[in-house]
């Protein structure tokens, strides 16, 4: 919707912020439980600490580029999922795609933040340095990888065809440049919300 200038950038950022906070709160609570509840056996706790330390020890730009590929995979799954025709195919697609992230030693912020919080709760990492040198580059790489490498490419591959099919004959007003960048109307769809004025009976008679 932002690329179509039907929703503003602040509206997009608000959605991103809500989703990110929700993920961070949920991940942080999960890390808290794992750190203090005894869910992990001693061996599992040691392995979890070792895995979490890996991200903190990875250089900034390595994290960024690894996260970029992870963002590419996650955003690509969203697009490819629509091409799947049954539930089993979707489950297999999602499982295999997300399995590529740990197998390729990539990073995604939904996992990286809980890893940092797990170490923080155990007193093995400082919060602010971990956020700036670990979580931030992962978040940045995920965002750029997902938005630029997948969303923008797929949008421009399908945009004109979609506009011609769906927008034909409709009066759709795009946001002005000021509304796009500063706010204004949150967004709207170019699929009309009002039902067809003709009754279903009339359209049935025409089809007959």
Secondary structure in CASP SS format (residue, H / E / C, confidence):
PFRMAT SS
TARGET T0000
AUTHOR 0000-0000-0000
METHOD secondary structure of the structure
MODEL  1
X C 1.00
X C 1.00
X C 1.00
X C 1.00
X C 1.00
X C 1.00
X C 1.00
X C 1.00
X H 1.00
X H 1.00
X H 1.00
X H 1.00
X H 1.00
X H 1.00
X H 1.00
X H 1.00
X H 1.00
X H 1.00
X H 1.00
X H 1.00
X H 1.00
X H 1.00
X H 1.00
X H 1.00
X H 1.00
X H 1.00
X H 1.00
X H 1.00
X H 1.00
X H 1.00
X H 1.00
X H 1.00
X H 1.00
X H 1.00
X H 1.00
X H 1.00
X C 1.00
X C 1.00
X C 1.00
X C 1.00
X C 1.00
X H 1.00
X H 1.00
X H 1.00
X H 1.00
X H 1.00
X H 1.00
X H 1.00
X H 1.00
X H 1.00
X H 1.00
X H 1.00
X H 1.00
X H 1.00
X H 1.00
X H 1.00
X C 1.00
X C 1.00
X C 1.00
X H 1.00
X H 1.00
X H 1.00
X H 1.00
X H 1.00
X H 1.00
X H 1.00
X H 1.00
X H 1.00
X H 1.00
X H 1.00
X H 1.00
X H 1.00
X H 1.00
X H 1.00
X H 1.00
X H 1.00
X H 1.00
X H 1.00
X H 1.00
X H 1.00
X H 1.00
X C 1.00
X C 1.00
X C 1.00
X C 1.00
X C 1.00
X H 1.00
X H 1.00
X H 1.00
X H 1.00
X H 1.00
X H 1.00
X H 1.00
X H 1.00
X H 1.00
X H 1.00
X H 1.00
X H 1.00
X H 1.00
X H 1.00
X H 1.00
X H 1.00
X H 1.00
X C 1.00
X C 1.00
X C 1.00
X C 1.00
X C 1.00
X H 1.00
X H 1.00
X H 1.00
X H 1.00
X H 1.00
X H 1.00
X H 1.00
X H 1.00
X H 1.00
X H 1.00
X H 1.00
X H 1.00
X H 1.00
X C 1.00
X C 1.00
X C 1.00
X C 1.00
X C 1.00
X H 1.00
X H 1.00
X H 1.00
X H 1.00
X H 1.00
X H 1.00
X H 1.00
X H 1.00
X H 1.00
X H 1.00
X H 1.00
X H 1.00
X H 1.00
X H 1.00
X H 1.00
X H 1.00
X H 1.00
X H 1.00
X H 1.00
X H 1.00
X H 1.00
X H 1.00
X H 1.00
X H 1.00
X H 1.00
X H 1.00
X H 1.00
X H 1.00
X H 1.00
X H 1.00
X H 1.00
X H 1.00
X H 1.00
X H 1.00
X H 1.00
X H 1.00
X H 1.00
X H 1.00
X H 1.00
X H 1.00
X C 1.00
X C 1.00
X C 1.00
X C 1.00
X C 1.00
X C 1.00
X C 1.00
X C 1.00
X C 1.00
X C 1.00
X H 1.00
X H 1.00
X H 1.00
X H 1.00
X H 1.00
X H 1.00
X C 1.00
X C 1.00
X C 1.00
X C 1.00
X C 1.00
X C 1.00
X C 1.00
X C 1.00
X C 1.00
X C 1.00
X C 1.00
X C 1.00
X C 1.00
X C 1.00
X C 1.00
X C 1.00
X C 1.00
X H 1.00
X H 1.00
X H 1.00
X H 1.00
X H 1.00
X H 1.00
X H 1.00
X H 1.00
X C 1.00
END
